[in-house]
């Protein structure tokens, strides 16, 4: 195969390098920004599916939350909140479990 430079130096394909339709999308613009109302979908069990095979039948080992993180990003004002909120959620879940355990013991 020819190298990328040889292809772009060819007169027939030189316009491809200058045409913005063929440029790669920047990482910042690639992901859709989501505000704080929808941040629960990153850690809620309702949105988490465990895949064992892909669409072609090959075995895989990933979850749907990894796909969500791949295509969606929290808005910049909410991204710093999401880290602290996830810690708060784990603390709240632990407290709920302890409370349920005490109720069952009574």
C-alpha distances in whole Angstrom, upper triangle without the diagonal:
4,7,9,12,10,10,13,15,14,18,17,15,18,20,18,19,22,23,25,24,21,22,22,25,27,28,32,32,30,33,36,39,42,45,48,49,46,45,47,44,42,45,47,47,47,43,42,40,39,36,36,33,30,30,28,30,29,31,31,33,34,36,37,38,34,33,36,35,31,32,36,37,41,42,42,46,46,44,46,49,46,46,50,51,49,51,54,53,53,56,57,56,58,61,61,60,63,65,65,65,69,70,69,71,74
4,7,8,6,7,10,11,11,15,14,13,15,18,16,16,20,21,23,23,19,20,20,24,26,28,31,31,29,32,35,38,41,45,48,49,46,45,47,45,43,46,48,48,48,44,43,42,41,38,38,35,32,32,30,33,31,34,33,35,36,38,38,39,35,34,36,35,32,33,36,37,41,41,42,46,46,43,46,48,46,46,50,51,49,51,54,53,53,57,58,57,58,62,62,61,64,66,66,67,70,71,70,72,75
4,5,5,7,9,10,11,15,15,13,14,17,15,14,18,19,21,21,18,18,18,22,23,25,28,28,27,30,33,36,39,43,45,47,44,43,45,43,41,44,46,47,47,43,42,41,40,37,37,35,32,32,31,33,31,33,33,34,34,37,37,37,34,32,35,33,30,31,34,35,38,39,39,43,43,40,43,46,44,44,47,48,47,49,52,51,51,54,56,55,56,59,60,59,62,64,64,65,68,69,69,71,73
4,5,5,6,9,10,13,14,11,11,14,12,10,14,16,17,18,14,14,15,19,20,22,25,25,24,27,30,33,36,40,42,44,41,41,43,40,39,42,44,45,45,41,40,39,39,36,37,34,31,31,30,33,31,33,32,34,33,35,35,35,32,30,33,31,28,28,31,32,35,36,36,40,40,38,40,43,41,41,45,46,44,47,50,49,49,52,54,53,55,58,58,58,61,63,62,63,66,67,67,69,72
4,5,5,6,9,12,13,11,10,13,12,10,14,16,18,19,16,15,17,20,22,24,27,27,26,29,33,35,38,42,44,46,44,43,46,43,41,44,47,48,48,44,43,43,42,40,40,38,35,35,34,37,35,37,36,37,37,39,38,38,35,34,35,34,30,31,34,34,37,38,37,41,42,40,42,45,43,43,47,48,47,49,52,51,52,55,56,56,57,60,61,61,63,65,65,66,69,70,70,72,75
4,6,5,6,10,11,10,10,13,13,12,15,17,20,20,17,18,19,23,25,27,30,30,29,32,35,38,41,45,47,49,47,46,48,46,44,47,49,50,50,46,46,45,44,41,42,39,36,36,35,38,36,38,37,39,39,41,40,41,37,36,38,37,33,33,36,37,40,41,41,44,45,43,45,48,47,47,50,51,50,52,55,54,55,58,59,58,60,63,63,63,66,68,68,69,72,73,73,75,77
4,5,5,9,9,7,8,11,10,10,13,15,17,17,14,15,17,21,23,25,28,28,26,30,33,36,39,42,45,47,44,44,46,44,42,45,47,48,48,44,43,43,42,39,40,37,34,33,32,35,34,36,35,37,37,39,38,39,36,34,36,35,31,31,34,35,39,39,39,43,44,41,44,47,45,45,49,50,48,51,54,53,53,56,58,57,59,62,62,62,65,67,66,67,70,71,71,73,76
4,5,8,8,6,5,8,8,7,10,12,15,15,12,13,15,19,21,24,26,26,25,29,31,34,38,41,44,45,43,43,45,43,41,45,47,48,48,44,44,43,43,40,41,38,35,35,34,37,36,38,37,38,38,39,38,39,36,34,35,34,31,30,33,34,37,37,37,41,42,40,42,45,44,44,48,49,47,50,53,52,53,56,57,56,58,61,61,61,64,66,66,67,70,71,71,73,76
4,6,9,7,6,10,10,10,12,14,17,18,16,17,19,23,24,27,30,29,29,32,35,38,41,44,47,49,47,46,49,47,45,48,51,52,51,48,47,47,46,44,45,42,39,38,37,41,39,41,40,42,41,43,42,42,39,37,39,38,34,34,37,37,41,40,40,44,45,43,45,48,47,47,51,52,51,53,56,56,56,59,60,60,62,65,65,65,68,70,69,71,74,75,75,77,79
4,5,6,6,10,10,11,13,15,18,19,16,18,20,24,26,29,31,30,30,34,36,39,42,46,49,50,48,48,50,48,46,50,52,53,52,48,48,47,47,44,45,42,39,38,37,40,39,41,41,43,42,44,43,43,40,38,40,39,35,35,38,39,42,42,42,46,47,45,48,50,49,50,53,54,53,55,58,57,58,61,62,61,63,66,66,66,69,71,71,72,75,76,76,78,81
4,6,5,8,10,11,12,14,18,18,16,18,21,24,27,30,32,31,31,34,37,39,43,46,49,51,48,49,51,49,47,51,53,54,53,49,49,49,49,46,47,44,41,39,39,42,41,44,43,45,44,45,44,45,42,40,41,40,37,36,39,40,43,43,43,46,48,46,49,51,50,51,54,55,54,57,59,58,59,62,63,63,65,68,68,68,71,73,72,74,77,77,77,80,82
4,6,7,9,11,13,13,17,17,15,17,20,23,26,29,32,30,29,33,35,38,41,45,48,49,47,47,50,47,46,49,51,52,51,47,47,47,46,44,45,42,38,37,36,39,39,42,41,43,42,43,42,43,40,38,39,39,35,34,37,39,42,42,42,46,47,45,48,50,49,50,54,54,53,56,58,57,58,61,62,61,64,66,66,66,69,71,71,72,75,76,76,78,80
4,6,6,8,10,10,14,14,11,14,16,20,22,25,28,26,26,29,32,35,38,41,45,46,43,43,46,43,42,46,48,49,48,44,44,43,43,41,42,39,35,34,34,37,36,39,38,40,39,40,39,39,37,34,36,35,32,31,34,35,38,38,39,42,43,41,44,47,45,46,50,50,49,52,54,54,54,58,58,58,60,63,63,63,66,67,67,69,72,72,72,75,77
4,5,6,7,9,13,14,12,13,16,19,22,25,27,26,26,29,32,34,38,41,44,46,43,44,46,44,43,46,48,49,49,45,45,45,45,42,43,41,37,36,36,39,38,41,39,41,40,41,40,40,37,35,37,36,32,31,34,35,38,37,38,41,42,41,43,46,45,46,49,50,49,52,54,54,54,57,58,58,60,63,63,63,66,68,68,69,72,73,73,75,77
4,5,5,6,10,11,10,12,15,18,20,24,26,24,24,28,30,32,36,39,42,43,41,42,45,42,41,45,47,48,47,44,44,44,44,42,43,41,37,36,36,39,39,41,39,41,40,41,39,39,37,34,35,35,31,30,32,33,36,36,36,39,41,39,42,45,44,45,48,48,48,51,53,52,53,56,57,57,59,62,62,62,65,67,66,68,71,71,72,74,76
4,5,5,8,8,6,9,12,15,17,21,23,21,21,24,27,29,33,36,39,41,38,39,41,39,38,41,43,45,44,40,40,40,40,38,39,37,33,32,32,36,35,37,36,37,36,37,35,36,33,31,32,31,28,27,29,30,33,33,33,37,38,36,39,42,41,42,45,45,45,47,50,49,50,53,54,53,56,58,58,59,62,63,63,65,67,68,68,71,73
4,6,8,9,7,8,11,14,16,19,21,20,20,24,26,29,32,35,39,40,38,38,41,39,37,41,43,44,44,40,40,40,40,38,40,37,34,33,33,37,36,37,36,37,36,37,35,35,33,30,31,30,27,26,28,29,32,32,32,35,37,35,38,40,39,40,43,44,43,46,48,48,49,52,53,53,55,57,57,58,61,62,62,64,67,67,68,70,72
4,6,9,8,8,12,14,16,20,21,20,20,24,26,28,32,35,38,40,38,38,41,39,38,42,44,46,45,41,42,42,42,40,42,40,36,35,36,39,38,40,38,40,38,38,37,37,34,32,33,31,28,27,29,30,32,31,32,35,36,35,38,40,39,40,44,44,44,47,49,49,50,53,54,53,56,58,58,59,62,63,63,65,68,68,69,71,73
4,5,6,7,11,13,15,19,20,18,19,22,24,27,30,33,36,38,36,36,39,37,36,40,42,44,43,39,40,40,40,39,40,38,34,33,34,37,37,39,37,38,36,37,35,35,33,30,31,30,27,25,27,28,31,30,30,34,35,34,37,39,38,40,43,43,43,46,48,47,48,51,52,52,54,57,57,57,60,62,62,63,66,67,67,70,72
4,5,5,9,10,12,16,17,15,15,19,20,23,26,29,33,34,32,33,36,34,33,37,39,40,40,36,37,37,38,36,38,36,33,32,33,36,35,37,35,36,34,34,32,32,30,27,27,27,24,22,24,24,27,26,27,30,31,30,33,35,35,36,39,39,39,42,44,44,45,48,49,48,51,53,53,54,57,58,58,60,63,63,64,66,68
4,6,8,10,13,16,17,15,15,18,19,22,26,29,32,33,31,32,35,32,32,36,37,39,38,34,35,35,36,34,36,34,30,29,30,33,33,35,33,34,32,32,30,30,28,26,26,26,23,21,23,24,27,26,27,30,31,30,34,36,34,36,39,39,39,42,44,43,44,47,48,48,50,53,52,53,56,57,57,59,62,62,62,65,67
4,6,9,12,15,17,15,15,18,20,23,27,30,33,34,32,32,35,33,32,35,37,38,38,34,34,34,35,33,34,32,29,27,28,32,31,33,31,33,31,31,29,30,27,25,26,25,22,20,23,24,27,27,28,31,32,31,34,36,35,36,39,39,39,42,44,43,44,47,48,47,50,52,52,53,56,57,57,59,61,62,62,65,67
4,6,9,12,14,13,12,16,19,21,25,28,31,33,31,31,33,31,30,34,36,37,37,33,33,33,34,32,34,32,29,28,29,32,31,33,31,32,30,30,28,28,26,24,24,23,20,19,21,22,25,24,25,29,29,28,31,33,32,33,37,37,36,39,41,41,42,45,46,45,48,50,50,51,54,55,55,57,60,60,61,63,65
4,6,9,12,10,10,13,16,19,22,25,29,30,28,28,30,28,27,30,32,34,34,30,30,30,31,29,31,29,26,26,27,30,28,30,27,28,26,27,25,25,22,20,21,20,16,16,18,19,22,22,23,26,27,25,28,30,29,30,33,34,33,36,38,37,38,41,42,42,44,47,47,47,50,52,52,53,56,57,57,59,62
4,7,8,7,6,10,13,15,19,22,25,26,24,24,27,25,24,27,30,31,31,27,28,28,29,28,30,29,25,25,27,30,29,30,27,28,25,25,23,23,20,18,18,17,14,13,15,15,19,18,19,23,23,22,25,27,26,27,30,31,30,33,35,34,36,39,39,39,42,44,44,45,48,49,49,51,53,54,54,57,59
4,5,5,6,9,12,14,18,20,23,25,24,23,26,24,23,26,29,31,31,27,28,29,29,29,31,30,27,27,29,31,30,31,28,28,25,25,23,22,20,18,18,16,14,13,14,14,17,16,16,20,21,19,22,25,23,24,28,28,28,31,33,33,34,37,38,38,40,42,42,43,46,47,48,49,52,53,53,56,58
4,5,5,7,11,12,15,18,21,23,21,20,23,21,19,23,26,28,28,24,24,26,26,26,28,28,25,26,27,30,28,28,25,25,22,22,20,19,17,15,15,13,11,11,11,11,14,14,14,18,18,16,19,22,20,21,24,25,24,27,29,29,30,33,34,34,36,39,39,40,42,44,44,46,48,49,50,52,54
4,6,7,9,9,13,15,18,21,19,18,22,20,19,22,25,27,27,24,25,26,27,27,30,30,27,28,30,32,31,31,27,27,24,23,21,19,18,17,15,13,12,11,11,9,12,11,11,15,16,14,17,19,18,19,23,23,23,26,28,28,29,32,33,33,35,37,38,39,41,43,43,45,47,48,49,51,53
4,6,7,9,13,15,19,20,19,19,22,20,19,23,25,28,27,24,25,26,28,27,30,30,27,27,29,31,31,31,28,28,24,24,21,20,18,17,15,14,12,10,10,10,13,12,13,16,17,16,19,21,20,22,25,25,25,28,30,29,31,34,34,34,37,39,39,40,43,44,44,46,49,49,50,52,54
4,7,9,13,16,19,21,18,18,21,19,18,22,24,26,25,21,22,23,24,24,27,26,23,23,25,28,27,27,24,24,21,20,18,17,15,13,13,12,9,7,9,9,13,13,15,18,18,17,20,22,20,22,25,25,24,27,29,28,30,33,33,33,36,38,38,39,42,43,43,45,47,48,49,51,53
4,6,9,13,15,17,15,14,17,15,14,18,20,22,22,18,19,21,22,22,25,25,22,23,25,27,26,26,23,23,19,18,16,14,13,11,10,9,7,5,5,6,9,10,12,15,15,14,17,19,17,19,22,21,21,24,26,25,26,29,30,30,32,34,34,35,38,39,39,41,44,44,45,47,49
4,6,10,13,14,12,13,16,14,14,17,19,21,21,17,19,21,23,23,26,26,23,24,27,29,28,28,25,24,21,19,16,15,15,12,10,10,10,6,5,6,8,9,12,14,14,13,17,18,16,19,22,21,20,24,25,24,26,29,29,29,32,34,33,35,38,38,38,41,43,43,44,47,48
4,7,10,12,10,11,14,13,13,17,18,21,21,18,20,22,24,25,28,29,26,27,30,31,31,31,27,26,23,21,18,16,16,14,11,11,12,9,6,5,5,5,8,11,10,10,14,15,13,16,19,18,18,22,23,22,24,27,27,27,30,32,31,33,36,36,37,39,41,41,43,45,47
4,7,8,6,7,11,10,11,14,15,18,18,15,18,20,23,24,28,28,26,27,30,31,31,31,27,26,22,20,17,14,15,14,11,11,13,10,7,6,5,6,9,10,9,10,13,13,11,15,17,15,16,20,20,19,22,24,24,24,27,29,28,30,33,33,34,36,38,38,39,42,43
4,6,6,7,10,11,12,15,16,19,19,17,19,22,25,27,30,31,30,30,34,35,34,34,30,29,25,22,19,17,18,18,14,14,16,14,10,9,6,5,9,8,7,9,12,11,10,14,15,14,15,18,18,18,21,23,22,23,26,27,27,29,32,32,32,35,37,37,38,41,42
4,5,5,8,10,11,13,14,17,17,16,18,22,25,27,30,32,30,31,35,35,35,34,30,28,25,22,19,16,18,18,15,14,17,16,12,11,7,8,10,9,6,9,11,8,8,12,13,10,12,15,15,14,18,19,18,20,23,24,23,26,28,28,29,32,33,33,35,37,38
4,6,7,9,11,13,13,16,16,15,18,21,24,26,30,31,30,31,34,35,35,34,31,29,25,22,19,17,19,19,15,16,19,17,13,13,10,11,14,12,10,12,14,12,11,15,15,13,14,17,16,15,18,20,19,20,23,24,23,25,28,28,28,31,33,32,34,37,37
4,5,6,8,10,10,14,13,11,14,17,21,23,26,27,26,27,30,31,31,30,27,25,22,18,15,13,16,15,11,13,15,14,10,10,9,11,14,14,11,12,15,13,11,14,16,13,13,17,17,15,18,20,19,19,23,24,23,25,28,28,28,31,33,32,34,36,38
4,5,6,8,9,13,13,11,13,17,19,22,25,27,26,27,30,31,31,29,26,24,20,17,15,12,14,14,11,11,14,13,10,9,7,10,12,12,9,9,12,10,7,11,12,10,10,14,14,12,15,17,17,17,20,22,21,23,26,26,26,29,31,31,32,35,36
4,5,6,6,9,10,9,11,15,18,20,24,26,25,26,30,30,30,28,25,23,19,16,14,11,14,15,11,12,16,15,12,12,11,13,16,16,12,12,15,12,9,12,13,10,9,13,13,10,13,16,14,14,18,19,18,20,23,23,23,26,28,28,29,31,33
4,6,5,8,8,6,8,12,15,17,21,22,22,23,26,26,26,25,22,20,16,13,10,8,11,11,8,10,13,13,10,11,11,14,17,17,14,14,16,15,12,14,16,13,12,16,16,13,15,18,17,16,20,22,20,22,25,25,25,27,30,30,30,33,35
4,6,9,10,7,8,12,14,16,20,21,21,22,26,26,25,24,20,18,14,11,9,6,9,10,7,7,11,12,9,10,10,13,16,16,13,12,14,13,10,11,14,12,10,13,15,12,14,17,17,16,19,21,20,21,24,25,25,27,30,30,31,33,35
4,6,9,8,8,12,14,17,20,22,22,24,27,27,26,24,21,18,15,12,11,8,11,13,10,11,14,15,13,13,13,16,18,19,15,14,15,14,10,11,13,11,8,11,12,9,10,14,14,12,15,18,17,17,21,22,21,23,26,26,27,29,31
4,5,6,7,11,13,17,20,22,22,24,27,27,27,25,22,19,16,12,11,9,13,14,12,13,16,17,15,16,15,18,21,21,17,17,18,16,13,15,16,13,11,14,14,10,12,15,14,12,15,17,16,17,20,21,20,22,25,25,25,28,30
4,5,5,8,11,14,17,20,21,22,26,25,25,22,20,17,15,11,10,9,13,14,13,15,18,18,17,18,18,22,24,24,21,20,22,20,17,18,19,16,13,16,16,13,13,16,15,13,16,18,16,16,20,21,19,21,24,24,24,27,29
4,6,8,11,14,18,20,20,21,25,24,25,23,21,19,16,12,10,10,14,14,13,15,18,18,17,19,19,22,25,25,21,21,23,21,18,20,21,18,16,19,19,15,16,20,18,16,19,21,19,19,23,23,21,24,27,26,26,29,31
4,7,10,13,16,18,18,19,22,22,23,21,18,17,13,10,7,7,11,11,9,12,14,14,13,15,16,19,22,23,20,19,22,20,17,19,20,18,16,19,19,16,17,21,20,18,21,23,21,21,25,26,24,27,30,29,29,32,34
4,7,10,13,15,16,17,21,20,20,18,15,13,10,6,5,6,9,10,9,12,14,15,15,17,17,21,24,25,21,20,22,21,18,19,21,18,16,19,20,16,17,20,20,17,20,23,21,21,24,25,24,26,29,29,29,31,34
4,6,10,12,13,14,18,17,17,15,13,11,9,5,5,8,10,10,11,14,15,16,17,19,20,24,26,28,25,23,26,25,21,22,24,22,19,22,23,20,20,23,23,20,23,26,24,23,27,28,26,28,31,31,30,33,35
4,7,9,11,13,16,14,14,12,10,8,6,4,7,9,10,11,13,15,16,17,18,21,22,26,28,30,27,25,27,27,23,23,26,24,21,23,25,22,21,25,25,22,24,27,25,24,28,29,27,28,32,32,31,34,36
4,6,7,10,12,11,11,9,7,6,6,6,7,11,11,11,14,16,16,17,19,22,24,27,30,32,29,27,29,29,25,26,29,27,24,26,28,25,24,28,28,25,27,30,29,28,31,33,31,32,36,36,34,37,40
4,7,10,11,9,8,6,5,6,8,9,11,14,14,14,17,19,18,20,22,25,27,31,33,35,32,30,33,32,29,29,32,30,27,29,31,28,27,31,31,28,29,33,31,30,33,35,33,33,37,37,36,38,41
4,7,8,5,5,4,5,8,9,11,12,16,15,14,18,19,18,20,23,25,28,32,34,36,33,31,34,34,30,31,34,32,29,32,34,31,30,34,34,31,33,36,35,33,37,38,36,37,41,41,39,42,45
4,5,5,5,6,6,9,10,11,12,15,14,13,16,18,16,17,20,23,26,30,32,34,32,30,33,33,30,30,33,32,29,32,34,31,31,34,35,32,34,37,36,35,38,40,38,39,43,43,42,44,47
4,6,8,10,10,13,13,14,13,17,16,14,17,19,18,18,21,24,28,30,33,36,33,32,35,35,31,32,36,34,31,34,36,33,33,37,37,34,37,40,38,37,41,42,40,42,45,45,44,47,49
4,6,9,11,14,15,16,17,20,19,17,20,22,20,21,24,27,31,34,36,39,36,35,38,38,35,35,38,37,34,37,39,36,36,40,40,37,39,43,41,40,44,45,43,44,48,48,46,49,52
4,6,9,12,14,16,17,20,19,18,21,23,21,23,26,29,32,35,37,40,37,35,38,38,35,35,38,37,34,37,39,36,35,39,39,36,38,41,40,38,42,43,41,42,46,46,44,47,50
4,6,10,12,15,16,19,18,17,21,22,20,22,25,28,31,34,36,39,36,34,37,37,34,34,37,36,33,35,38,35,34,38,38,35,37,40,39,38,41,43,41,42,45,46,44,47,50
4,7,10,13,15,18,16,16,20,21,20,22,25,27,30,33,35,38,35,33,35,36,32,32,35,34,30,33,35,32,31,35,35,33,34,37,36,35,38,40,38,38,42,43,41,43,46
4,6,9,12,14,12,13,16,17,16,19,21,24,26,30,31,34,31,29,31,32,28,28,31,30,27,29,32,29,28,32,32,30,31,35,34,32,35,38,36,36,40,41,39,41,44
4,7,10,12,11,12,15,16,15,18,20,22,25,28,30,32,29,27,29,29,26,25,28,27,24,26,28,26,24,28,29,26,27,31,30,29,32,34,33,33,37,37,36,38,41
4,7,8,7,9,11,12,12,15,17,18,21,24,26,28,26,23,25,26,22,22,25,24,21,23,25,23,22,26,27,24,26,29,28,27,30,32,31,32,35,36,35,37,40
4,5,6,7,9,10,11,13,15,17,19,22,24,26,23,21,24,24,20,20,23,21,18,21,23,20,20,23,24,21,23,27,26,25,28,30,29,30,33,34,33,35,38
4,5,5,6,9,10,11,12,14,17,20,23,24,21,20,23,22,19,20,23,21,18,21,23,20,20,24,24,22,24,27,26,26,29,31,29,31,34,34,34,36,39
4,5,5,6,9,10,10,12,13,17,19,21,18,16,19,19,15,16,19,17,14,18,19,17,17,21,21,19,22,25,24,24,27,29,28,29,32,33,33,35,37
4,5,5,6,9,10,12,14,18,19,22,19,17,19,20,16,17,20,19,16,19,21,19,19,23,24,22,24,27,27,26,30,31,31,32,35,36,36,38,40
4,5,5,6,8,11,14,17,19,22,20,18,21,21,18,19,22,21,19,22,24,22,22,26,26,25,27,30,29,29,32,34,33,35,38,38,38,40,43
4,5,5,6,8,11,14,17,19,16,15,18,18,15,16,19,18,16,20,21,19,20,24,24,23,25,28,27,28,31,32,31,33,36,36,37,39,41
4,6,5,6,9,13,14,17,15,12,15,16,13,14,17,17,15,18,20,19,19,23,23,22,25,27,27,28,31,32,32,34,36,37,37,40,42
4,6,8,11,14,16,19,17,15,18,19,16,17,21,20,18,21,24,22,23,26,27,26,28,31,31,31,34,36,35,37,40,40,41,43,45
4,7,11,13,15,18,17,15,19,19,17,18,22,21,20,23,25,23,24,28,28,27,30,32,32,33,36,37,37,38,41,41,42,44,46
4,7,9,12,15,13,12,15,16,14,16,19,18,17,20,22,21,22,25,25,25,28,30,30,31,34,35,35,37,39,39,40,43,44
4,6,9,11,10,8,12,13,11,13,16,15,15,18,20,19,21,24,24,24,27,29,29,30,33,34,34,36,39,39,40,42,44
4,6,8,6,5,9,10,8,11,13,13,13,16,17,17,19,22,22,22,25,27,27,29,31,32,32,35,37,37,38,41,42
4,6,5,6,9,10,10,13,15,14,16,19,19,19,22,24,24,25,28,29,29,31,34,34,35,37,39,40,41,43,45
4,5,5,7,9,10,12,14,15,16,18,19,20,22,24,25,26,28,30,30,32,34,35,36,38,40,41,42,44,46
4,6,7,8,10,12,13,13,15,17,18,19,22,23,23,25,27,28,29,31,33,34,35,37,39,39,41,43,44
4,6,5,6,9,10,10,12,14,15,15,18,20,20,21,24,25,26,28,30,30,31,34,35,36,38,40,41
4,5,5,7,9,10,11,13,15,15,17,19,20,21,23,25,26,27,29,30,32,33,35,36,38,40,41
4,5,6,7,9,10,12,13,15,17,18,19,21,22,24,25,27,28,29,31,33,34,35,37,39,40
4,6,5,6,9,10,10,12,14,15,16,18,20,21,22,24,26,26,28,30,31,32,34,36,37
4,6,5,6,9,10,10,12,14,15,16,18,20,21,22,24,25,26,28,30,31,33,34,36
4,5,5,7,9,10,11,13,15,16,17,19,20,22,23,25,26,28,29,31,32,34,35
4,5,5,6,9,10,11,12,14,16,17,19,20,21,23,25,26,27,29,31,32,33
4,5,5,6,9,10,10,12,14,15,16,18,20,21,22,24,26,27,28,30,31
4,5,5,6,9,10,11,12,14,15,17,19,20,21,23,25,26,27,29,31
4,5,5,6,9,10,11,13,14,16,17,19,20,21,23,25,26,27,29
4,5,5,6,9,10,11,12,14,15,16,18,20,21,23,24,26,27
4,5,5,6,9,10,10,12,14,15,16,18,20,21,22,24,26
4,5,5,6,9,10,11,12,14,15,17,19,20,21,23,25
4,5,5,6,9,10,11,12,14,15,17,19,20,21,23
4,5,5,6,9,10,10,12,14,15,16,18,20,21
4,5,5,6,9,10,11,12,14,15,17,18,20
4,5,5,6,9,10,11,12,14,15,17,19
4,5,5,6,9,10,11,12,14,15,17
4,5,5,6,9,10,11,12,14,15
4,5,5,6,9,10,11,12,14
4,5,5,6,9,10,11,13
4,5,5,6,9,10,11
4,5,5,6,9,10
4,5,5,6,9
4,5,5,6
4,5,5
4,5
4
